[in-house]
């Protein structure tokens, strides 16, 4: 459901812009798109971390899995993912649209995304860039670190499994999740965390489409 909403917040406007020479979005539409896409993207970061913990519990503590991942905890984790994602999105959207934008209003991206909107601000954006860096650490770096710790424990447990069938089953449990983690966080880090290099500016639009459309 999250992935369906995530792509729906981006793809219709993207297809409309590809349809003809007119590539526009209203100011209100831009605000709504940033708020929804940023909220869903932040939720995705937390949810992928929760899923990594679920894999860790299933493989490293299989006999206690039913007790650890009980329904109440699942609802709590899901609530934390959604609420924290949209709290972060609310803060970022308010801060971004308090900036005075340059008169040309040309967003150099496929969607209304925070780094692209910061670039067209007509004032010093150092504070907002620093604030975005802090948010990126909280929603990208720390969750990715927790995922890597979980998978470190999973790999250690898998190596202890004697049978080939057991290892194959464990790999099947984690394979698709790990692929999504690599693709999603790899492109996200390139856009939000990598220093502003010529490479980043040139390829950020492609990377944006990649983690908002391809990965889901």
C-alpha positions in Angstrom: 0.0 0.0 0.0 2.9 2.4 0.9 4.7 1.7 -2.4 1.4 2.1 -4.4 0.8 5.5 -2.8 4.5 6.5 -3.2 4.5 5.9 -7.0 1.0 7.5 -7.4 2.2 10.7 -5.8 4.9 11.1 -8.5 4.0 9.2 -11.7 0.8 11.0 -12.9 2.5 14.4 -12.9 5.6 12.9 -14.5 3.5 11.4 -17.3 1.7 14.7 -17.8 5.0 16.5 -18.2 6.3 13.9 -20.7 3.1 14.2 -22.7 3.9 17.5 -24.4 5.9 20.7 -24.3 4.1 22.2 -21.4 5.7 21.0 -18.2 4.0 22.8 -15.3 2.6 22.2 -11.9 0.6 24.6 -9.8 2.1 26.1 -6.6 -0.5 24.2 -4.5 0.1 21.0 -6.4 3.8 21.4 -5.8 3.3 21.8 -2.0 1.0 18.8 -1.9 3.4 16.6 -4.0 6.4 17.5 -1.8 4.4 16.8 1.4 3.0 13.5 0.3 6.1 12.2 -1.5 8.4 13.2 1.4 6.1 11.7 4.0 5.8 8.4 2.1 9.5 8.3 1.4 10.4 8.9 5.1 7.8 6.2 6.1 9.5 3.8 3.6 12.9 4.4 5.3 11.5 3.5 8.7 9.4 0.6 7.4 12.4 -1.0 5.7 14.2 -0.9 9.1 11.2 -2.6 10.7 11.3 -5.2 8.0 15.0 -5.8 8.7 14.2 -6.4 12.4 11.4 -8.8 11.3 13.9 -10.8 9.2 16.4 -10.7 12.1 13.8 -12.2 14.5 12.7 -14.8 12.0 16.2 -16.1 11.3 18.2 -15.4 14.4 15.4 -16.3 17.0 13.0 -18.5 15.1 11.6 -20.3 18.1 10.7 -16.9 19.8 9.5 -15.2 16.6 5.7 -15.5 17.4 6.3 -14.0 20.9 8.6 -11.2 19.7 6.6 -10.1 16.7 3.2 -10.2 18.3 0.3 -8.3 16.7 0.4 -5.4 19.2 4.0 -4.7 18.4 3.3 -4.9 14.7 0.7 -2.2 15.0 3.0 -0.1 17.1 5.8 -0.3 14.6 3.6 0.4 11.7 2.2 3.5 13.6 5.7 4.7 14.4 6.7 4.4 10.7 3.7 6.4 9.4 3.5 9.0 12.1 7.2 9.8 12.1 7.3 9.9 8.3 4.6 12.6 8.1 5.8 14.6 11.1 9.2 14.9 9.3 7.4 15.8 6.0 5.3 18.5 7.8 8.4 20.2 9.2 10.4 20.0 5.9 7.5 21.3 3.8 6.8 24.2 6.0 10.4 25.2 6.1 10.9 24.9 2.3 7.8 26.9 1.3 8.8 29.7 3.6 11.7 30.4 1.3 11.2 33.1 -1.3 11.6 31.4 -4.7 13.3 33.0 -7.7 11.0 34.6 -10.2 11.6 32.0 -13.0 10.2 29.2 -10.8 12.0 26.6 -12.9 12.4 23.4 -10.8 15.2 21.4 -12.4 13.7 18.0 -11.5 10.9 15.6 -12.5 9.0 16.4 -9.3 8.8 18.9 -6.5 11.7 17.6 -4.4 13.4 19.5 -1.5 16.9 19.7 -2.9 15.6 21.0 -6.2 13.4 23.6 -4.5 16.2 24.8 -2.3 18.3 25.4 -5.4 15.8 28.0 -6.7 15.5 29.9 -3.5 16.6 33.6 -3.7 18.0 33.7 -0.2 20.8 32.1 1.8 19.7 28.5 2.4 22.5 27.4 4.7 20.2 26.8 7.7 17.8 24.7 5.7 20.6 22.7 4.1 22.0 22.0 7.6 18.5 21.0 8.8 18.1 18.7 5.8 21.4 17.1 6.6 20.2 16.4 10.2 16.9 15.0 8.9 18.9 12.8 6.4 20.9 11.4 9.3 17.8 10.6 11.3 15.8 9.1 8.5 18.5 7.6 6.2 21.8 7.1 7.9 20.6 5.7 11.3 17.9 3.4 9.7 20.5 2.1 7.2 22.9 1.5 10.1 20.3 -0.5 12.0 19.5 -2.5 8.8 23.2 -3.3 8.4 23.5 -4.4 12.0 20.5 -6.7 11.6 21.9 -8.2 8.4 25.3 -8.7 10.1 23.6 -10.8 12.7 21.6 -12.6 10.0 24.7 -13.5 8.0 26.4 -14.8 11.1 23.4 -17.0 11.9 23.1 -18.2 8.2 26.8 -19.2 8.2 26.1 -21.5 11.2 23.4 -23.4 9.3 24.8 -26.7 8.2 22.3 -27.7 5.5 22.3 -26.1 2.0 18.5 -26.1 2.0 18.4 -24.2 5.3 20.8 -21.5 3.9 18.7 -21.2 0.7 15.6 -20.7 2.7 17.2 -18.0 4.8 18.5 -16.3 1.7 15.1 -16.4 0.1 13.6 -14.8 3.2 16.0 -11.8 3.0 16.8 -11.6 -0.7 14.1 -9.3 -2.0 14.3 -7.0 1.0 18.0 -6.6 0.7 17.8 -5.8 -3.0 15.2 -3.1 -2.2 17.4 -1.7 0.6 20.4 -1.4 -1.7 18.5 0.2 -4.6 16.4 2.5 -2.4 19.1 3.8 0.0 21.8 3.8 -2.6 20.0 6.3 -4.8 18.5 8.2 -1.8 22.0 8.8 -0.3 23.2 10.1 -3.7 20.5 12.8 -3.8 20.2 13.8 -0.2 23.6 13.2 1.4 26.3 13.1 -1.2 28.2 16.5 -1.4 27.0 18.8 -4.1 29.2 17.7 -6.9 28.9 18.1 -10.7 28.0 14.4 -10.9 25.2 14.8 -8.3 23.6 17.8 -10.1 23.8 16.0 -13.5 22.3 12.7 -12.4 19.9 13.7 -9.5 16.8 13.7 -11.7 17.5 10.1 -12.9 18.2 9.0 -9.3 14.9 10.6 -8.1 12.9 8.7 -10.7 14.8 5.5 -9.7 13.9 5.5 -6.0 10.4 6.9 -6.4 9.3 4.7 -9.3 11.6 1.8 -10.0 12.4 0.6 -6.5 8.7 0.4 -5.4 
